[in-house]
Amino acid sequence: MRIAIENPDQSDVIQLIDDLDAFQKPLYPPESHYGIDIAALSAANVLFAVARDEAGTAIGCAAIVIEPDYGELKRMYVRPENRGQGIADKLLAFLEGEAMARGCAMFRLETGVSQPAALSFYARSGYARRERFGRYPEDPLSVFMQKDAA
C-alpha cells in the first residue's frame, strides 16, 4: 500500500467520495450532511491523501482542511472490502504528520451519531469529544471531536 498527497479530482478518487456519500446519505437528513465537495477538497489549504493498493487502485482517502488554529479532518473513508487491515490508521497518521509538518498543532472533526465504527476509531486514535466548533450549526446528530498534535 502507498499513501500520498494527491489531487482529489481524479475519477477513482471521485468514486471513493461518491461511495462515502452513498454510505452516509441514508444515515442522516440532508440538513445534517457536512461533507465538502471535490472543488473544496482542491483548495490550497487542504491536504488530501489517498491510499492505493499494490495495483494502484484508490482504496481510501482523507483530507485535513488547515484553518488558522486547527486542522479539520474531512472525508475519511476506506472501502469496505479493505477495512480491518490498518489502512485507516495509516492514512490518518500520514495525514496528521503532513499537517503537523505545516505547523498544525490541533485536529478537529465532525462525524455523526449513527457511525459507531467511526466514533470508536477516532477515540482509539486519540480524539476526544468536545463542543461544537466553527460554522457548524447545533445538530443533535453531530459529534465533535478534537486531538492535540503529538
N, C-alpha and C positions, 0 to 999 in steps of 0.2 A: 504494500500500500504506500502511496505517496500523497502528502498533503502540501498544498502550495496556495499562495495568494493568487487568485485568478480573476478575470473579468466575468461577472455573472451573466453577461449577455451572450451565452453560448447555448445551443439547442439542448444539450444533455443536462446542463445546469438549470435551464428554464423548466425542463421536465421534472427535476427534483423539486423545484419551488411549486410547480403545479401539483405534484404528488403530496407535498406538505399541505397545500391548501385543501386538496380533496380529503385529507385526513381530518383537518381542523374545522372546516366549514360546517359539517354536520353536528359538531360538538357545542357550538355557540351561535347565538343570533348574530346577524350581520353587524349590529352596532357594537359587538364585543370582539370584533376582529381587528387586530392592530398590526398585522404584518405589513411590511413595506415591499414595494414593487421593484422590478428589475432596474428601472431608472434611478430610484432612490438607493438601491444597492450599489450602483455605479458611481455614486458621488465621491468626491475627493476625500471626504472624512470617513469613509467606510473601508474597513478591511474585510474582504470576502475570501474565505478559504474553502477549498474544495478537496475532498478526499477521493482519490481514484484507486481502483484496484490494479492488479498487475497488468491487466489488459487495457488500462487507460479509461475504464468506464467510471463515470462520476457516481459515487455511492453515498456521498454525504456532503453537507455544506453547512456553513455557519458564517455569520457576519458580526462584526463589532462596529457600531457607529461611535466614532470618537467625538464626544462632547467636551466642552471646556473643563468640566470637573469629574467626568467619569466616562467609561465606555459602556455602551448598551449592547448586550448580546441580542441578536435578532436572527430569525430564520435558521435556527439549528435543526438539522434533520439528517437522519441516516435511514437509508432504505430498509424496510422491514426484514428483507432476506439477509441483510448484512449486520443486523443487530446481534448483540451478545459476543462480539469479537473485540471489544475495547475501542472501536473506531470513534465513538462519541467522546470518550476520554481523551484520546489523542488529538482529535480535532479541536476540542475545547482548550486543551493545554497549548497547542500550537498557536491558536488564535490569541489567547491571553498573553502568551510570550511575545507575539508580534506587537500587540497593543502596548505592553509594558516597555518594549524597546523604543516605542514612540512617546513614552512619558506617561502612559495611562496608569494610575495608581489605584483605581477602584472600578469595579464592574457591577452593573445593574442589569436586571431583566424583568420582563413581564411575561407571565405564562398564565395558563388557565386552570381553574379548579378541576376541570374534567380530564386532566392529563396527569394522573398519579405517577406514571413512569418518569415523566419529565421532572416533576416535583422531587421525586426520590433521587434522580440523577443529579440534579442541581444541588440538593442538600449534601449528597455524598461528595460532591465536587467543592464543597466549602461555602456554598451560598446559603445565606440566612434570610428568613422573611423580614420584610421591612414595610414601612408605609408607602403609599402611592408616591410616585415621583414624576417629574417632567410634565408633559402635557396630557398625561392620561387622565381620563375622567374617573369619577367614583364609579366603580363597577364591581358588584359582588362576585362576578365570575373571574376576576383577575386576581392573581397572586404576584406580588412584587418581591424580588429578592436582591441581595447585594453581597459582594465579596470584596475584601481589600486585596490588592495585589500582594503577592508573596515577596 
